[in-house]
Amino acid sequence: MAGEINSFLQNMTKLSSTQKNYGGADETTKAKTEAKLCPNCGAPRAKQDGLTRCAYCGYKFIDAALTDGVYIKAEDNSKNV
């Protein structure tokens, strides 16, 4: 049984090394960050004050309430929503 498992793993390893990439060529890009500025007053978004409204002038970036996701959480809603 152990020999069959090792044989299977060796076959899978060999097949994976020759597998074609069906999603197209890999693209490498430099990491970057961008700040979203308020179109009303020019202030940057302050995550600690919420992502849905500008913390300085109250401009609404997003009309909907945020829910839990992978990177954005419900607590990221602005405090004055």
N, C-alpha and C positions, 0 to 999 in steps of 0.2 A: 504493500500500500504506500509506504513512504517513497519507494522508488517511482511509483506512478505520479505522485504529487510533484516530486523533483523534476521528473520528465516533463510534466505539464507546465511547470513554472519556467523551465528552460525554453520550451517551445514558445510560450507567451513572450518571454524576454526577447527571443530572437525575432519574433514577428513584430514586436513593437519597435525594434530598432530599424526595421525596413518599411514601417507604415508611412503612407503618403499623407500629407497635410491637405485635407479636402476643403478647408476653410480659406484657402488662398495663402499667399506668402505672409510671413510674420512681419509686422511693422514695429520698429523700435522708435519711440518718441521720447523726448526729454520730459521729465516731470515739470509741472508748472502749477502755479496757483493764480487765480484771478479773483479779485474782489469785486463784488457787485456794488456799484455806487447808486445811491438814491437819485433818481432823475429829478426830484423836486428840490433837494437841498445840497446834494453832492456828498453826503456823508456815507461812509462804508457801512455795510451790514454788520451789526454786532451780534454774534450768535448768542452771547449770554443774555441779551435783551430780547431774543426771539428773531425768527427769520421771516415772519409774515408782515411786519410793519417796520418802518424806519423808527429807530429809537429816539431820533432827534425831532423830526417834524410830523411823524405819524402817518406818512405816506404808506399806502397798502401795496406791498410787493405781491402778495398772494391773497386772494379773497377767501379761499377755502381754508378750513382748519386742517392742520397737518396730523397725520396718524403715524403710528409706529411703523417704520420700515427698516432697512438695513443700516443706513447712515443717518437718516433723519428720524427723530423721535417725536412723540406727541408733546413732550415738554419743550420742544423747539418753537412752539407757537409763541407769538408775542404776548407779553403779560397783559396788555390792554386790549385784547381781542374780545 
